[in-house]
């Protein structure tokens, strides 16, 4: 089975006349950000002018013209506030060719991603410069640019087809690996290191420029949960080597120690790291994965990774989904697993995503533009705060994959709208006069989407009744923590609550079955992260990152046994469980490193005295 996608290059031609420039491939990005969060829906990343109300530096590149003459220029862009505001949006930008500004203002019209005509211009043969010029700093976005020389149909569908024809590119083959780990968050890092230290040659493939996922400087969520507890206290020890030592959400970038994480991977001789590589193709042989194909986020080049064993650490269960793995989304009904916390009837509700932010105090007064695009703030509903962390959560009632751009954008919309009101209109605006919006995440911190089904599905009874399993592995210690819409915020914003509250149901530290860490129908697929085999209720405890780190260590150990005995992940459970237990007792972390992970451990009941 082969799942097709577009493949990209910097500048391409169908003939000598037509020219395509993919925005993410610009040689100089300036202040524009490469945003790849929505590639599985869009097929490509795009450039984002994320200036928090201050125009960003131009993005620039060059392109070659072979056929001198007049060209019609189209830009694929999106008026991102259109779901909430009818009319001109805030993401205005312009296009410049050889320093000459095309007249049309881009990014402020329409209701979907579309080709917008930028203008006509005459170009000589030879090299030319192209620049994206941001006008507002409010997240204008550019996906691609077409320069059309020959007369042709210019409908949206025709332009999409032209782009698709221009985008063909062959792929290259990566080296041979024992294990391919897709996803470089905390779980993926631990899976890669664990397997590598146990003799596997590992490819770690990650679609961002930094490691750590939600614990990176891009999202800024601190680690949660406990290590050194449960039946195998050695698990989680890798975090002592490179886990950040400072606590706190939405803190300065340095607190998340991106470079320390990167160095931890690079010093492992058995790991090859592939950053900015987004996996969106899977090749199958029956129900075994033969290979995955990753697209370079900036150049569009494709790389094929083949291995006997794969580990999905994407969070969204992307590899499993592409491979045809069984999965669930949403909340199970109360009766299906006998879960008292579950809703009476199943539904599509999920935990939401957070766009975190903070402000800074200046020595002088600062201004912020008027920003009001469909969500009205006033002194009765505005948030009188200087920062927003996990509680700023959106999208619980939407699909966190197919609608994720809208979910993220709504997070941006309410941050900007609230800040504009507090700076410009609030009765408390004097308190905000010298405060500047200093950081707003454009990469949203996601909590839940797909959950891949394994041979066992963890449920509420396992956690609350401390059910014994012979294959107990990593330890869940965090409470069952299921966020819901803040009732007060929902009363003010019935069409789009953006704040969350929670109730913590404490549990004893609990060893979760290894059978939750491999797919029940894709034969060679392990998984670690928030998308493992659990119910929605059970997800409330396993989703924090110190817990997902332990999952990663376990699947790395299992992968080493798959390599040694040439067996499947299920075969480890069936025939080599005692060896897996021995590896879990030993751990893979270096000895003698003190535990610097004592913050944000969460509430827990006294650990059960009897552990088998």
TARAWO-V718249 format. One line per field, one symbol per residue. phi: phi as a letter, one per 30 degrees, with the letter a starting at -180 (. if undefined). burial: I if it has 9 or more other ideal C-beta (glycine too) atoms within 8 Angstrom, else O. Layout:
phi: ???
burial: ???
This chain:
phi: .bcdadbbbdbbbdbdcdbbbdddcedbdhcdcdccdcddcdjadbcbccchjbecdecbabbccccdldbccbbdbaddcddcbdkdcdcdabcbbhicdddddcicbibadadcdckcacbddkdbcbbccdcbiciebbcabcccccdadbdeddddddeeddcdadcccdddbdbcccjcdeddeddddedddcjddbcccbcbdbcjhdcdddcicddbjccibidbdddjdddddbdecccjdhceeddchedddddddddddccccbdhbcdbbbcbbiccddacbccddcdidcbcccadbbbcbdididdddddiddabbjcddedecicdddddcdacdbdccccdaacbdcdbdbcbddbbbjcdcaddbdcdbcabcdddbbidcbddcdcdddddddddeddddddddddcbddcdddcecccdcabdccddccabdbddcdbcdbeeeddchddbdcebdccbdddccdbddedddddbdcldbbbbbbccdbdebddeeddcbddbcdbccbbkdcddbdeddeecdddddddddeedddddddddeddchbdedddddbbddddddddddibdddicddcccchdidadedddcbc
burial: OOOOOOIIIIIIIOOOIIIIIIIIIIOOIIIIIIIIIIIOIIOIIIIIIIIIIOOIOIIIIIIIIOOOOOIIIIIIIIIIIIOIOOOOIIIIIIIIIOOOOIOIOIIIOOOOOIIIOIIOIOIOOOOIIIIIIIIIIIIIIIIIIIIIIOOOOOOOOIIIOIIOOIIOIOIOOIOOIIIIIIIIIIIIIIIIIIIIIIOIIIIIIIIIOIIIIIIIIIIIIIIIIIIOIIOIOIIIIIIIIIIIOOOOIIIOOOIIIIOIIIIIIOOIOIIIIIIIIIIIIIIIOOOIIOIIIIIIIIOIIIIIIIIOIIIIIIIIIIIIIIIIIOIOIIIIIIOIIIIOOIIOOOOOOIIIIIIIIIIOOIOOOIOIOOIIIIIOIOOOOIOOOOIIIIIIIIIIOOIIIOIIIIIIIIIIIIIIIIIIIIIIOIOIIOOIIIIIIOIIIIIIIIIIIIIIIIOIIIIIIIIOOIOOIOIIIIIIIIIIIIIOIIOOIIOOIOOIIIIIIOOIIOIIIIIIIIIIIIIOIIIIIIIIIIIIIIIIIIIIIIIIIIIIIIIIIIIIIIIIIIIOIOIIIIIIIOOIIOOIIOIIOOIIIOOOIOOOIOOOIIOIOOIOOOOO
